């Protein structure tokens, strides 16, 4: 009985994680289904209009993460010197 509840709980957790991942990928535009911007005739490969905002946000977050990693590495280096 305990094993059955564990299995059911595991399946529920996997389903919830899958749904959250699907929503996040759709929000970023990385899902397998084509969005309205990619189906328009004459659309270019460069980011324009509504597609530019998510890409800019991803690039901004990526830059912020890189700066934070560099700051953390510098802090660890200065702590190691003490």
C-alpha atoms as one frame of an Amber mdcrd trajectory, in Angstrom:
protein
   0.000   0.000   0.000   2.844   2.371   0.858   4.493   1.621  -2.492   1.281
   2.393  -4.370   0.974   5.785  -2.674   4.615   6.508  -3.418   4.113   5.673
  -7.086   0.968   7.786  -7.334   2.713  10.689  -5.622   5.654  10.410  -7.986
   3.355  10.450 -11.016   1.555  13.542  -9.705   4.857  15.346  -9.174   6.072
  14.426 -12.669   2.784  15.671 -14.168   3.002  19.000 -12.317   6.640  19.516
 -13.327   5.751  18.710 -16.942   2.913  21.229 -16.975   5.074  23.965 -15.456
   7.880  23.266 -17.930   5.425  23.379 -20.821   4.071  26.758 -19.691   7.565
  28.176 -19.256   8.700  26.988 -22.674   5.607  28.454 -24.296   6.220  31.769
 -22.529   9.785  31.915 -23.846   8.783  30.687 -27.279  10.816  27.472 -27.326
   7.919  25.036 -27.572   7.437  22.795 -30.588   4.244  24.508 -31.691   4.775
  27.470 -34.011   3.726  30.844 -32.655   1.921  33.566 -34.579   5.167  35.384
 -35.423   6.706  32.336 -37.111   3.673  31.619 -39.283   3.416  35.103 -40.768
   4.309  35.378 -44.432   7.460  37.389 -45.010   8.669  37.258 -41.445  12.410
  37.628 -41.051  14.797  35.651 -38.876  15.788  38.744 -36.903  13.799  39.482
 -33.752  11.135  42.113 -34.384   7.980  43.233 -32.682   6.595  41.004 -29.968
   9.320  38.374 -30.439  12.060  40.845 -29.519  10.889  41.380 -25.935  11.366
  37.769 -24.730  14.733  37.496 -26.448  15.897  40.753 -24.916  14.760  39.535
 -21.514  16.645  36.255 -21.947  19.796  38.121 -22.975  19.406  40.529 -20.043
  19.016  37.691 -17.546  21.965  35.874 -19.091  24.130  38.967 -18.715  22.975
  39.450 -15.116  23.846  35.845 -14.302  27.299  36.203 -15.844  27.968  39.387
 -13.841  26.781  37.716 -10.636  29.026  34.712 -11.269  31.999  36.964 -11.867
  31.256  38.955  -8.708  30.960  35.736  -6.710  34.239  34.444  -8.098  35.942
  37.721  -7.208  34.513  37.597  -3.681  35.707  34.016  -3.206  39.160  34.953
  -4.487  39.415  37.862  -2.041  38.228  35.606   0.815  40.841  33.009  -0.122
  43.603  35.613   0.060  42.758  36.445   3.699
